[in-house]
Protein backbone atom coordinates (compact mmCIF):
# COMPACT_ATOMS: atom_id res chain seq x y z
CA UNK A 1 0.00 0.00 0.00
CA UNK A 2 1.16 3.53 -0.77
CA UNK A 3 1.35 6.57 1.45
CA UNK A 4 -1.34 8.93 0.26
CA UNK A 5 -1.75 12.60 1.07
CA UNK A 6 -4.71 13.60 3.20
CA UNK A 7 -6.61 16.78 2.43
CA UNK A 8 -9.25 18.15 4.77
CA UNK A 9 -12.03 16.70 2.61
CA UNK A 10 -10.40 13.27 2.39
CA UNK A 11 -9.67 13.11 6.11
CA UNK A 12 -13.26 14.11 6.88
CA UNK A 13 -14.44 11.23 4.70
CA UNK A 14 -12.15 8.72 6.42
CA UNK A 15 -13.27 9.92 9.85
CA UNK A 16 -16.87 9.44 8.77
CA UNK A 17 -16.10 5.90 7.58
CA UNK A 18 -14.18 5.21 10.78
CA UNK A 19 -17.11 6.29 12.96
CA UNK A 20 -19.49 4.17 10.92
CA UNK A 21 -17.25 1.10 11.21
CA UNK A 22 -16.66 1.64 14.94
CA UNK A 23 -20.41 1.97 15.50
CA UNK A 24 -21.03 -1.20 13.47
CA UNK A 25 -18.70 -3.11 15.80
CA UNK A 26 -19.75 -1.58 19.12
CA UNK A 27 -23.22 -0.16 18.62
CA UNK A 28 -24.32 3.24 19.94
CA UNK A 29 -23.35 2.76 23.58
CA UNK A 30 -19.53 2.86 23.25
CA UNK A 31 -18.42 6.46 22.45
CA UNK A 32 -14.91 7.28 21.26
CA UNK A 33 -12.78 10.39 21.12
CA UNK A 34 -9.99 11.29 18.72
CA UNK A 35 -7.83 14.40 19.14
CA UNK A 36 -6.06 15.37 15.93
CA UNK A 37 -2.61 16.88 16.29
CA UNK A 38 0.28 17.83 14.01
CA UNK A 39 -0.30 18.00 10.27
CA UNK A 40 -3.83 16.60 10.56
CA UNK A 41 -4.80 19.45 12.87
CA UNK A 42 -3.13 21.97 10.56
CA UNK A 43 -5.12 20.94 7.48
CA UNK A 44 -8.36 20.78 9.47
CA UNK A 45 -8.03 24.31 10.84
CA UNK A 46 -5.85 26.31 8.44
CA UNK A 47 -5.64 27.03 4.74
CA UNK A 48 -1.91 27.63 4.19
CA UNK A 49 -1.19 23.91 3.93
CA UNK A 50 -3.38 21.70 1.76
CA UNK A 51 -2.31 18.19 2.74
CA UNK A 52 -0.43 15.95 5.13
CA UNK A 53 0.90 12.39 4.96
CA UNK A 54 0.55 11.87 8.71
CA UNK A 55 -2.61 11.41 10.74
CA UNK A 56 -1.28 11.63 14.26
CA UNK A 57 -3.90 11.56 16.98
CA UNK A 58 -4.67 10.77 20.58
CA UNK A 59 -7.22 7.96 20.57
CA UNK A 60 -9.55 7.26 23.49
CA UNK A 61 -11.75 4.35 22.51
CA UNK A 62 -12.46 0.66 22.96
CA UNK A 63 -9.76 -1.71 21.70
CA UNK A 64 -11.93 -2.42 18.65
CA UNK A 65 -11.01 1.06 17.33
CA UNK A 66 -7.78 -0.47 16.01
CA UNK A 67 -9.84 -2.99 14.02
CA UNK A 68 -12.00 -0.16 12.66
CA UNK A 69 -8.91 1.85 11.66
CA UNK A 70 -7.42 -1.16 9.85
CA UNK A 71 -10.71 -1.90 8.07
CA UNK A 72 -11.03 1.67 6.79
CA UNK A 73 -7.37 1.63 5.78
CA UNK A 74 -7.70 -1.64 3.86
CA UNK A 75 -10.87 -0.41 2.15
CA UNK A 76 -9.14 2.74 0.92
CA UNK A 77 -5.70 1.34 0.16
CA UNK A 78 -3.99 3.23 2.97
CA UNK A 79 -0.73 2.25 4.58
CA UNK A 80 -0.83 0.28 7.81
CA UNK A 81 -1.25 2.57 10.80
CA UNK A 82 -2.61 5.43 8.68
CA UNK A 83 -3.98 6.76 11.97
CA UNK A 84 -2.07 6.03 15.17
CA UNK A 85 -1.14 7.46 18.55
CA UNK A 86 2.60 6.76 18.39
CA UNK A 87 2.90 10.49 19.11
CA UNK A 88 2.60 9.56 22.80
CA UNK A 89 6.25 8.46 22.64
CA UNK A 90 7.54 11.84 21.43
CA UNK A 91 8.81 14.79 23.45
CA UNK A 92 5.91 17.05 22.45
CA UNK A 93 3.33 14.75 24.07
CA UNK A 94 1.65 15.89 27.28
CA UNK A 95 -1.50 14.72 28.98
CA UNK A 96 -2.64 18.37 29.05
CA UNK A 97 -3.46 18.19 25.32
CA UNK A 98 -6.99 16.98 26.05
CA UNK A 99 -7.66 19.97 28.29
CA UNK A 100 -6.59 22.49 25.64
CA UNK A 101 -8.05 20.78 22.57
CA UNK A 102 -10.98 22.24 20.63
CA UNK A 103 -14.17 20.49 19.53
CA UNK A 104 -14.34 19.83 15.79
CA UNK A 105 -17.22 17.48 14.95
CA UNK A 106 -19.12 14.37 16.03
CA UNK A 107 -19.54 11.55 13.49
CA UNK A 108 -22.44 9.07 13.63
CA UNK A 109 -23.19 9.98 17.22
CA UNK A 110 -20.27 7.90 18.56
CA UNK A 111 -17.01 9.51 17.48
CA UNK A 112 -16.15 12.94 18.83
CA UNK A 113 -13.23 14.55 17.00
CA UNK A 114 -11.23 17.36 18.55
CA UNK A 115 -8.05 19.14 17.46
CA UNK A 116 -5.31 21.39 18.78
CA UNK A 117 -5.22 24.91 17.32
CA UNK A 118 -3.73 28.37 17.73
CA UNK A 119 -1.02 29.01 20.30
CA UNK A 120 -1.35 25.45 21.66
CA UNK A 121 -0.56 23.92 18.27
CA UNK A 122 2.33 26.38 17.93
CA UNK A 123 3.56 25.30 21.38
CA UNK A 124 3.54 21.64 20.36
CA UNK A 125 5.33 22.37 17.09
CA UNK A 126 7.99 24.39 18.93
CA UNK A 127 8.52 21.61 21.46
CA UNK A 128 9.27 19.29 18.56
CA UNK A 129 11.07 21.93 16.48
CA UNK A 130 12.38 19.58 13.80
CA UNK A 131 14.16 21.16 10.83
CA UNK A 132 13.53 18.21 8.50
CA UNK A 133 9.76 18.03 9.01
CA UNK A 134 7.26 20.88 8.65
CA UNK A 135 7.31 21.91 12.32
CA UNK A 136 8.82 25.35 11.81
CA UNK A 137 7.03 26.25 8.57
CA UNK A 138 3.76 25.18 10.20
CA UNK A 139 4.48 27.56 13.08
CA UNK A 140 5.04 30.41 10.62
CA UNK A 141 1.96 29.42 8.61
CA UNK A 142 -0.21 29.47 11.74
CA UNK A 143 1.17 32.88 12.74
CA UNK A 144 0.62 34.15 9.20
CA UNK A 145 -2.99 33.00 9.04
CA UNK A 146 -3.88 34.37 12.47
CA UNK A 147 -2.38 37.71 11.50
CA UNK A 148 -4.46 37.82 8.31
CA UNK A 149 -7.58 36.94 10.30
CA UNK A 150 -6.99 39.71 12.83
CA UNK A 151 -6.33 37.23 15.66
CA UNK A 152 -2.54 37.61 15.90
CA UNK A 153 -0.67 35.28 18.24
CA UNK A 154 1.71 37.21 20.46
CA UNK A 155 4.85 35.90 22.12
CA UNK A 156 3.03 36.26 25.43
CA UNK A 157 0.19 33.99 24.31
CA UNK A 158 2.61 31.40 22.98
CA UNK A 159 4.68 31.37 26.18
CA UNK A 160 1.53 30.93 28.27
CA UNK A 161 0.46 28.01 26.05
CA UNK A 162 3.87 26.35 26.41
CA UNK A 163 3.73 26.79 30.18
CA UNK A 164 0.16 25.42 30.28
CA UNK A 165 1.09 22.33 28.29
CA UNK A 166 4.63 21.64 29.52
CA UNK A 167 5.05 23.58 32.75
CA UNK A 168 7.85 25.89 31.63
CA UNK A 169 9.09 27.82 28.60
CA UNK A 170 12.51 26.27 29.27
CA UNK A 171 11.43 22.95 27.72
CA UNK A 172 11.94 24.63 24.34
CA UNK A 173 15.43 24.31 22.86
CA UNK A 174 17.43 27.55 22.73
CA UNK A 175 17.69 27.64 18.93
CA UNK A 176 13.92 27.18 18.69
CA UNK A 177 13.36 30.02 21.17
CA UNK A 178 15.52 32.27 19.00
CA UNK A 179 13.59 31.13 15.92
CA UNK A 180 10.13 32.00 17.27
CA UNK A 181 11.17 35.23 18.99
CA UNK A 182 12.88 36.53 15.84
CA UNK A 183 9.97 35.44 13.66
CA UNK A 184 7.40 37.36 15.72
CA UNK A 185 9.68 40.39 15.90
CA UNK A 186 10.11 40.32 12.11
CA UNK A 187 6.43 39.66 11.32
CA UNK A 188 6.95 39.09 7.57
CA UNK A 189 5.40 35.63 7.73
CA UNK A 190 4.62 35.14 4.03
CA UNK A 191 8.21 35.33 2.78
CA UNK A 192 9.44 33.55 5.91
CA UNK A 193 7.05 30.64 5.33
CA UNK A 194 8.27 30.04 1.76
CA UNK A 195 11.93 30.22 2.78
CA UNK A 196 11.59 27.87 5.75
CA UNK A 197 9.41 25.38 3.88
CA UNK A 198 12.04 25.18 1.13
CA UNK A 199 14.81 24.62 3.68
CA UNK A 200 12.80 21.84 5.36
CA UNK A 201 12.31 20.08 2.02
CA UNK A 202 16.04 20.37 1.30
CA UNK A 203 16.91 19.00 4.75
CA UNK A 204 14.58 16.07 4.23
CA UNK A 205 16.19 15.22 0.88
CA UNK A 206 19.67 15.48 2.41
CA UNK A 207 18.66 13.09 5.19
CA UNK A 208 17.15 10.57 2.78
CA UNK A 209 20.37 10.50 0.76
CA UNK A 210 22.47 10.11 3.90
CA UNK A 211 20.21 7.36 5.23
CA UNK A 212 20.78 5.35 2.03
CA UNK A 213 24.54 5.62 2.56
CA UNK A 214 24.48 4.98 6.31
CA UNK A 215 21.34 3.16 7.45
CA UNK A 216 20.55 3.43 11.18
CA UNK A 217 23.12 6.20 11.72
CA UNK A 218 20.53 8.94 12.31
CA UNK A 219 19.04 9.44 15.77
CA UNK A 220 16.93 12.18 17.35
CA UNK A 221 20.05 13.33 19.22
CA UNK A 222 22.33 13.73 16.19
CA UNK A 223 19.95 14.56 13.34
CA UNK A 224 20.38 18.35 13.50
CA UNK A 225 24.18 18.04 13.63
CA UNK A 226 24.12 15.70 10.63
CA UNK A 227 21.96 18.08 8.61
CA UNK A 228 24.19 21.04 9.51
CA UNK A 229 27.35 19.16 8.48
CA UNK A 230 25.81 17.91 5.24
CA UNK A 231 24.53 21.37 4.28
CA UNK A 232 28.01 22.85 4.82
CA UNK A 233 29.51 20.08 2.70
CA UNK A 234 27.05 20.80 -0.12
Secondary structure in CASP SS format (residue, H / E / C, confidence):
PFRMAT SS
TARGET T0000
AUTHOR 0000-0000-0000
METHOD secondary structure of the structure
MODEL  1
X C 1.00
X C 1.00
X C 1.00
X C 1.00
X C 1.00
X E 1.00
X C 1.00
X H 1.00
X H 1.00
X H 1.00
X H 1.00
X H 1.00
X H 1.00
X H 1.00
X H 1.00
X H 1.00
X H 1.00
X H 1.00
X H 1.00
X H 1.00
X H 1.00
X H 1.00
X H 1.00
X H 1.00
X H 1.00
X H 1.00
X C 1.00
X C 1.00
X C 1.00
X C 1.00
X C 1.00
X E 1.00
X E 1.00
X E 1.00
X E 1.00
X E 1.00
X C 1.00
X H 1.00
X H 1.00
X H 1.00
X H 1.00
X H 1.00
X H 1.00
X H 1.00
X H 1.00
X C 1.00
X C 1.00
X C 1.00
X C 1.00
X C 1.00
X C 1.00
X E 1.00
X C 1.00
X C 1.00
X C 1.00
X E 1.00
X E 1.00
X E 1.00
X E 1.00
X E 1.00
X C 1.00
X C 1.00
X C 1.00
X H 1.00
X H 1.00
X H 1.00
X H 1.00
X H 1.00
X H 1.00
X H 1.00
X H 1.00
X H 1.00
X H 1.00
X H 1.00
X H 1.00
X H 1.00
X C 1.00
X C 1.00
X C 1.00
X C 1.00
X C 1.00
X C 1.00
X C 1.00
X E 1.00
X C 1.00
X H 1.00
X H 1.00
X H 1.00
X H 1.00
X C 1.00
X C 1.00
X C 1.00
X C 1.00
X C 1.00
X C 1.00
X C 1.00
X C 1.00
X C 1.00
X C 1.00
X C 1.00
X C 1.00
X E 1.00
X E 1.00
X E 1.00
X E 1.00
X E 1.00
X E 1.00
X C 1.00
X C 1.00
X C 1.00
X E 1.00
X E 1.00
X E 1.00
X E 1.00
X E 1.00
X C 1.00
X C 1.00
X H 1.00
X H 1.00
X H 1.00
X H 1.00
X H 1.00
X H 1.00
X H 1.00
X H 1.00
X H 1.00
X H 1.00
X H 1.00
X C 1.00
X C 1.00
X C 1.00
X C 1.00
X C 1.00
X C 1.00
X H 1.00
X H 1.00
X H 1.00
X H 1.00
X H 1.00
X H 1.00
X H 1.00
X H 1.00
X H 1.00
X H 1.00
X H 1.00
X H 1.00
X H 1.00
X H 1.00
X C 1.00
X C 1.00
X C 1.00
X C 1.00
X C 1.00
X C 1.00
X H 1.00
X H 1.00
X H 1.00
X H 1.00
X H 1.00
X H 1.00
X H 1.00
X H 1.00
X H 1.00
X H 1.00
X H 1.00
X H 1.00
X C 1.00
X C 1.00
X H 1.00
X H 1.00
X H 1.00
X C 1.00
X C 1.00
X H 1.00
X H 1.00
X H 1.00
X H 1.00
X H 1.00
X H 1.00
X H 1.00
X H 1.00
X H 1.00
X H 1.00
X H 1.00
X H 1.00
X H 1.00
X C 1.00
X C 1.00
X H 1.00
X H 1.00
X H 1.00
X H 1.00
X H 1.00
X H 1.00
X H 1.00
X H 1.00
X H 1.00
X H 1.00
X H 1.00
X H 1.00
X H 1.00
X H 1.00
X H 1.00
X H 1.00
X H 1.00
X H 1.00
X H 1.00
X H 1.00
X H 1.00
X H 1.00
X H 1.00
X H 1.00
X H 1.00
X C 1.00
X C 1.00
X C 1.00
X C 1.00
X C 1.00
X C 1.00
X C 1.00
X C 1.00
X C 1.00
X H 1.00
X H 1.00
X H 1.00
X H 1.00
X H 1.00
X H 1.00
X H 1.00
X H 1.00
X H 1.00
X H 1.00
X H 1.00
X C 1.00
END
